[in-house]
Amino acid sequence: MSLPTILVIDDEASIRKLLRLTLEGVPYRVVEARDAREGLHLAAAERPSLVVLDMGLPDRRGMEVLKDLRGWSQVPVVVLSVENDPETIIEALDLGADDYVTKPFRGDEFLARLRVCLRRSLKEQVSQPQVVLGDVEIDLEKRQVKKAGTMVHLTATEYDFLVYLLKNQGKVVTHGQILKAVWGPQAPADSSYPRVYMRHLRQKLETRPDEPELLLTETGVGYRLVDN
């Protein structure tokens, strides 16, 4: 069985060496690019299972590379950057990044995030009408949700919100992405909508709504449905 291929696009030789040692130990197959031009070429030629993309490339901004890549590929992309301000993170996620990791990073956490992205990518290729998350069961065919075996009533908007999080399970989704997906392209630019409905969902699905274990907040950015 062939190994998953990880494309690393980063201009720092030391980072590429560290990532190669970390990833090949899993094991993954690793290919490297030092700039945007080489990275996009290898993304097309190698068809990797996942791309690790640095934001500070010498020839182009990482955001531009991400935008170009999303024009023709849905390969999972994990951004790796020294920039950790919420605005930059939101911009990357809105452009289609699957996750965002800041430098310096812990190897075990980085690998865990990659595994989540790879699992989610595989799930998207498989029909999964029923999903179990702890004691929460979601039947997508019947549009039914149960907690500990008891039916939970969700409004249409609450259900759509939950399904959108489920489709992006393990991935951070921004307030803007949620508004467009759940309320439509004409949705008001008001992040209080997702906050209000997230509170409703937690009250109905979390055992301890004030200490959520399923529906997690990414401070200043959005939300993440925990990966099972």
C-alpha positions in Angstrom: 0.0 0.0 0.0 1.5 3.4 -1.0 2.2 5.9 1.7 0.2 9.2 1.9 2.2 12.0 0.3 2.7 15.3 2.2 3.9 18.3 0.2 5.8 20.8 2.3 6.0 24.3 0.9 8.4 26.3 3.1 11.5 28.5 2.3 13.3 27.6 5.5 15.6 24.6 5.1 15.6 23.9 8.8 11.8 23.8 9.0 11.7 21.5 5.9 14.3 19.2 7.5 12.4 19.1 10.8 9.1 18.3 9.0 10.7 15.6 6.9 12.1 13.9 10.0 8.8 14.2 11.8 6.6 13.1 8.9 8.7 10.3 7.6 8.7 8.7 11.0 4.9 8.2 10.9 5.5 7.2 8.0 4.5 9.5 5.3 6.1 10.2 1.9 7.4 13.8 1.9 8.1 16.1 -1.1 9.5 19.6 -0.6 9.2 23.0 -2.3 11.2 26.1 -1.4 8.9 28.7 -3.0 5.4 29.2 -4.4 6.2 28.4 -8.0 7.8 25.1 -7.2 5.1 24.3 -4.7 2.2 24.8 -7.1 4.1 22.7 -9.7 4.6 19.8 -7.3 0.9 20.1 -6.1 -0.2 19.4 -9.7 2.5 16.8 -10.5 2.4 14.8 -7.2 -1.3 15.1 -6.3 -0.4 15.0 -2.6 -2.7 13.8 0.2 -2.1 17.0 2.1 -0.2 20.3 1.7 1.7 22.0 4.5 2.0 25.7 3.4 4.1 28.4 4.9 2.7 32.0 4.7 6.1 33.7 4.3 7.4 32.5 0.9 10.0 34.5 -1.0 8.2 34.9 -4.3 4.5 35.1 -3.4 2.3 35.4 -0.3 1.1 32.2 1.0 -2.5 33.5 0.8 -2.1 33.9 -2.9 -0.8 30.3 -3.2 -3.7 29.1 -1.2 -6.2 31.0 -3.4 -4.6 29.6 -6.6 -4.6 26.1 -5.2 -8.2 26.2 -4.2 -9.0 27.2 -7.8 -8.4 23.7 -9.0 -7.9 21.4 -6.0 -9.6 20.5 -2.7 -6.5 18.8 -1.2 -6.3 19.4 2.6 -4.1 22.4 3.4 -2.5 23.0 6.8 -1.0 26.5 7.1 2.2 26.9 9.0 3.1 30.4 10.0 4.7 32.7 12.6 1.7 35.0 12.3 -0.9 34.2 14.9 -3.3 37.2 14.9 -7.0 36.2 14.4 -7.4 38.3 11.3 -4.7 36.4 9.4 -6.0 33.0 10.7 -9.5 34.0 9.6 -8.3 35.1 6.1 -6.5 31.8 5.6 -9.5 29.7 6.7 -11.9 31.7 4.6 -9.6 31.1 1.6 -9.9 27.4 2.1 -7.2 26.3 4.6 -8.2 23.3 6.7 -6.2 24.2 9.7 -3.6 26.8 10.9 -0.6 26.0 13.0 1.8 28.7 14.4 5.5 28.4 14.6 7.2 27.2 16.8 5.0 24.1 17.1 4.9 20.8 19.0 5.5 17.8 16.8 2.9 15.6 18.4 0.2 18.3 18.1 1.2 19.0 14.5 0.9 15.3 13.6 -2.5 15.1 15.3 -3.8 18.0 13.3 -2.6 16.4 10.1 -4.3 13.1 11.0 -7.6 14.9 11.5 -7.3 16.6 8.1 -6.5 13.3 6.4 -9.3 11.4 8.1 -11.8 14.1 7.2 -10.7 14.0 3.6 -11.2 10.3 3.5 -14.6 10.6 5.2 -15.7 13.0 2.5 -15.2 10.2 0.0 -17.4 7.8 1.9 -21.2 7.9 2.4 -21.8 8.1 6.1 -25.5 8.6 6.8 -25.2 8.0 10.6 -22.6 9.6 12.8 -22.0 8.9 16.5 -20.1 11.5 18.6 -20.0 10.3 22.2 -23.6 9.9 23.3 -24.9 12.0 20.4 -26.2 10.2 17.3 -27.0 12.1 14.1 -29.0 10.4 11.4 -28.5 12.4 8.2 -31.1 10.5 6.2 -33.9 10.9 8.7 -32.7 14.3 9.9 -32.8 13.1 13.5 -30.6 13.8 16.4 -30.4 11.8 19.7 -28.6 12.3 22.9 -28.1 9.3 25.2 -30.9 7.5 23.2 -33.4 10.3 23.6 -34.6 12.3 20.6 -33.5 16.0 20.6 -35.6 18.6 18.8 -33.5 21.0 16.8 -34.9 23.9 14.8 -34.1 23.9 11.0 -31.4 26.5 11.5 -29.9 24.6 14.5 -29.8 21.4 12.4 -28.2 23.1 9.4 -25.6 24.6 11.7 -24.8 21.2 13.2 -24.6 19.5 9.8 -22.2 22.2 8.5 -20.0 21.7 11.5 -20.2 17.9 10.9 -19.2 18.3 7.2 -16.1 20.2 8.5 -15.5 17.9 11.5 -12.2 18.6 13.2 -11.7 21.8 11.1 -12.0 25.4 12.4 -14.8 27.2 10.6 -15.0 31.0 10.9 -18.1 33.1 11.8 -18.1 34.3 8.2 -18.1 30.8 6.8 -20.9 29.8 9.1 -23.1 32.8 8.2 -22.8 32.1 4.5 -23.3 28.3 4.8 -26.3 28.5 7.2 -27.9 31.8 6.5 -27.0 32.1 2.8 -25.0 34.6 0.7 -27.2 37.5 1.8 -26.5 36.8 5.5 -25.9 39.9 7.7 -22.3 40.4 8.7 -23.2 39.8 12.4 -21.2 37.2 14.3 -23.8 37.2 17.1 -26.0 34.9 15.0 -23.5 31.9 15.2 -22.9 32.6 18.9 -26.6 32.6 19.8 -27.2 29.3 17.9 -24.1 27.7 19.2 -25.3 28.4 22.7 -28.6 26.7 21.8 -26.8 23.6 20.4 -24.6 23.3 23.4 -27.6 23.4 25.7 -29.2 20.6 23.8 -26.2 18.4 23.0 -23.5 19.0 25.6 -23.6 17.3 29.0 -22.1 20.4 30.5 -22.9 23.3 28.2 -20.5 25.7 30.0 -17.7 23.2 29.6 -18.2 21.9 26.0 -16.5 18.7 24.9 -18.1 18.4 21.5 -18.7 21.9 20.2 -15.5 23.8 20.8 -14.7 27.6 20.5 -11.7 28.8 18.7 -11.3 32.2 20.4 -11.6 35.1 18.0 -12.0 32.9 15.0 -15.0 30.5 15.1 -15.8 27.0 16.1 -14.7 23.4 15.7 -16.7 20.2 16.0 -14.4 17.8 17.8 -13.0 14.9 15.7 -14.1 11.5 16.9 
